[in-house]
Amino acid sequence: MVYSINMDEEDFKKKLTPEQYRVMREKGEEKAFTGKYWDNKDDGVYGCAACGKEIFSSEDKFDSGSGFPSFKKALDLKEIELIEDPANPNRMELRCKNCASHLGFAIDGEEKYYQLNSASLELEVNDKDEEEDEEKESEKKSDRTGKIKSVAKNMAMLAATAAVSVALGATAGVIICKNSTPTPVPTTAPATAGKPAAAPSPVVSTRPVPPPAGGPTPAPTLPTSSGVGTVPPRSTPPPTPPVEPASVPPTEPPLPSSDGTIP
């Protein structure tokens, strides 16, 4: 069969990695669940890693449980070549019809599908998806910037409100201080130079003192020449004569009766 691209093995070795060359040119197979595309869910077109020919679409990709990238159909059957596999009648070798590179197998079972090696594929992600991702990322950045600005604005407003409150409090304090009347402080007349200050005159009450309960009535206060009342000395009451105890006549002891008992 004549292939569209004319490349010798040296050209393939230069273009492919050692793993890709082993799989695609030497019909090797990678381990299941190790390839980079077996669980990939990006939208795009899968092409041949050797020549770039577009073969499969992400819209037809599904999880077959095999651990390999699996597709329900190819983009164009004219771009693939199927060769019988003598070792396994339930599958056929799948090749790129453009460069004859080994891609994987066509599985003929209850559900027919194509099972490929990740090393044989190159995914070209849709530009539309990239643009959508960029737009989403830009929207996220814009939202974060808006939130940061909003927080900064709120903090500035809080700071301004606090400053106004402090200023109003200080102004109110000044007004209260100006309107308040200071309490007068009593002062003592200074002493004349060279003379000590005169001691205040004692105040003597002329109000009569009530007598103690059960005691004699005090003598009235008489004025003296200095104008200050004096109390004359109290007279001593006469002593109380002692009381003699009453005399009690002596009693005679009782005499015993004729029967010897004392009444």
C-alpha positions in Angstrom: 0.0 0.0 0.0 1.2 3.5 -0.9 1.0 6.0 2.0 0.6 9.7 1.6 3.6 10.7 3.5 7.1 9.5 2.6 9.3 9.3 5.7 12.1 6.9 6.5 12.8 5.4 9.9 15.5 8.0 10.7 13.0 10.8 10.1 10.5 9.1 12.5 13.2 8.7 15.1 14.0 12.4 14.9 10.3 13.4 15.2 9.1 10.9 17.8 10.2 10.3 21.4 11.7 6.9 22.2 8.4 5.7 23.7 6.4 7.0 20.7 8.8 5.3 18.3 8.5 2.0 20.2 4.7 2.1 20.1 4.1 3.5 16.6 6.9 2.1 14.5 7.7 -1.1 16.4 4.0 -2.0 17.2 4.5 -1.8 21.0 1.8 -1.2 23.5 1.9 1.0 26.6 0.6 -0.1 30.0 -3.1 0.4 30.8 -4.0 3.4 32.9 -0.7 5.1 32.4 -1.2 7.1 29.2 -1.8 10.9 29.3 -5.1 10.6 27.4 -6.9 7.6 28.8 -8.9 9.8 31.3 -8.6 13.1 29.5 -11.9 15.0 29.1 -10.7 18.1 27.1 -12.6 19.0 24.0 -10.7 18.8 20.7 -9.4 16.6 17.9 -7.0 13.7 18.3 -4.5 13.3 15.5 -1.7 11.0 14.6 1.4 11.8 16.7 3.7 10.9 13.7 2.1 12.9 10.9 -0.6 15.0 12.5 -3.5 13.6 10.5 -6.8 14.2 12.4 -8.4 10.9 13.2 -10.7 11.0 16.2 -12.9 13.6 18.0 -13.3 14.1 21.7 -17.1 14.0 21.2 -16.8 10.2 20.4 -14.4 9.4 23.3 -15.8 7.3 26.2 -14.6 5.2 29.1 -14.4 1.6 28.0 -12.8 0.5 31.3 -9.7 -0.7 29.5 -7.4 2.0 30.7 -6.7 3.2 27.1 -8.2 6.1 25.1 -11.3 4.7 23.5 -13.6 6.0 20.7 -16.9 4.9 19.4 -16.0 5.9 15.8 -13.4 7.6 13.7 -13.8 11.0 12.0 -13.3 9.4 8.6 -12.8 5.7 7.9 -10.7 6.6 4.9 -8.0 7.9 7.2 -7.5 4.6 9.0 -6.3 1.2 8.0 -7.4 -2.1 9.7 -5.2 -5.2 9.5 -6.2 -8.6 10.9 -4.4 -9.7 14.0 -3.6 -13.5 13.8 -2.9 -13.6 17.5 -6.4 -12.3 18.5 -9.4 -12.8 16.2 -11.5 -10.4 18.3 -9.4 -7.4 17.3 -7.7 -5.8 14.3 -4.6 -3.7 14.2 -5.3 0.0 13.7 -2.9 2.1 11.6 -2.7 5.6 10.3 -3.5 5.5 6.6 -1.3 8.6 6.0 2.0 7.3 7.5 1.4 3.6 8.3 2.1 4.2 12.0 0.6 1.8 14.6 -2.2 3.5 16.6 -3.9 0.7 18.5 -6.7 -1.8 17.9 -10.2 -2.0 16.7 -12.1 -4.2 19.2 -14.8 -6.4 17.8 -16.9 -7.6 20.8 -20.4 -6.9 22.1 -19.6 -3.2 21.5 -17.3 -2.3 18.7 -14.9 0.6 19.4 -11.4 1.8 18.8 -8.8 1.3 21.6 -5.6 3.5 21.1 -2.3 4.2 22.8 -1.9 7.6 24.2 1.7 7.7 22.8 0.2 7.5 19.3 -2.0 10.5 19.7 -1.7 14.3 19.9 -4.7 16.3 21.1 -5.4 19.7 19.6 -7.7 21.5 22.0 -10.4 23.6 20.5 -9.6 27.3 20.3 -13.2 28.0 21.4 -12.6 26.1 24.7 -9.4 28.0 25.3 -11.1 31.3 24.7 -13.9 30.3 27.1 -11.3 29.3 29.7 -9.5 32.6 29.3 -12.8 34.5 29.6 -13.7 32.5 32.8 -10.3 33.2 34.3 -10.6 36.9 33.4 -14.0 37.0 35.0 -12.6 35.4 38.2 -9.8 37.9 38.3 -12.3 40.8 37.8 -14.5 39.5 40.6 -11.5 39.2 43.0 -10.4 42.7 42.1 -14.0 44.0 42.6 -14.2 42.3 46.0 -10.8 43.7 47.1 -11.8 47.2 46.1 -15.1 46.9 47.9 -13.4 45.8 51.1 -10.9 48.6 50.8 -13.7 51.1 50.4 -15.6 49.8 53.4 -12.5 50.0 55.5 -11.9 53.6 54.4 -15.5 54.5 55.3 -15.1 52.9 58.7 -11.9 54.8 59.4 -13.5 58.1 58.4 -16.5 57.4 60.6 -14.2 56.7 63.6 -12.3 59.9 63.0 -15.5 61.9 62.9 -16.7 60.3 66.1 -13.4 61.1 67.9 -13.5 64.7 66.6 -17.1 65.2 67.8 -16.2 63.7 71.2 -13.3 66.1 71.6 -15.5 69.1 70.7 -18.2 68.1 73.1 -15.6 67.8 75.9 -14.3 71.3 75.2 -17.9 72.8 75.3 -18.7 71.1 78.6 -15.4 72.4 80.1 -16.2 76.0 79.0 -19.8 75.9 80.3 -19.0 74.3 83.7 -18.7 76.6 86.8 -15.6 75.9 88.9 -16.2 75.0 92.6 -14.9 77.7 94.9 -12.0 76.6 97.1 -12.2 78.1 100.6 -9.1 80.1 101.5 -7.7 81.2 104.8 -6.7 84.8 105.3 -3.0 85.2 105.2 -1.2 86.0 108.5 0.1 89.5 109.0 3.8 89.8 108.4 5.6 89.2 111.6 2.5 88.2 113.6 1.0 84.7 113.9 -2.6 84.2 112.7 -5.1 84.6 115.5 -6.8 81.3 116.7 -10.5 81.2 116.3 -12.6 82.0 119.5 -14.1 78.9 121.0 -17.8 78.7 120.9 -19.4 77.8 124.3 -23.0 76.6 124.3 -25.3 78.3 126.8 -28.0 75.8 126.3 -28.7 74.0 129.6 -27.6 70.4 129.8 -30.4 67.9 130.7 -29.9 66.1 134.1 -29.1 62.4 134.0 -31.9 60.0 134.6 -32.6 59.5 138.4 -29.9 62.1 139.3 -30.3 65.5 141.1 -31.3 68.5 139.1 -28.2 70.6 138.2 -27.9 74.2 139.3 -28.7 76.9 136.8 -25.9 78.4 134.9 -25.0 81.9 136.1 -23.5 84.6 133.9 -20.0 85.9 134.9 -18.3 89.2 134.1 -16.7 87.8 131.0 -20.2 86.9 129.6 -19.5 83.2 129.7 -21.8 81.1 131.8 -20.4 79.1 134.7 -21.8 76.2 136.6 -21.5 76.4 140.5 -20.3 73.3 142.3 -22.9 70.7 143.1 -23.9 70.1 146.7 -23.1 66.7 148.1 -26.2 64.8 149.2 -26.2 63.7 152.9 -25.2 60.0 153.4 -27.9 57.4 153.8 -28.0 55.8 157.3 -27.4 52.1 157.5 -30.4 49.8 157.9 -30.2 47.4 160.8 -31.5 43.8 160.2 -34.7 42.8 162.0 -34.3 40.6 165.1 -35.7 37.1 164.9 -36.6 35.2 168.2 -34.9 31.9 168.7 -36.9 28.7 168.2 -36.8 25.7 170.5 -36.1 22.2 169.0 -39.2 19.8 169.1 -39.4 17.2 171.8 -39.8 13.5 171.0 -43.2 11.9 171.7 -43.8 9.0 173.9 -43.3 6.5 171.1 -39.9 8.0 170.3 -40.8 9.8 167.0 -40.2 13.4 166.4 -43.2 15.3 165.2 
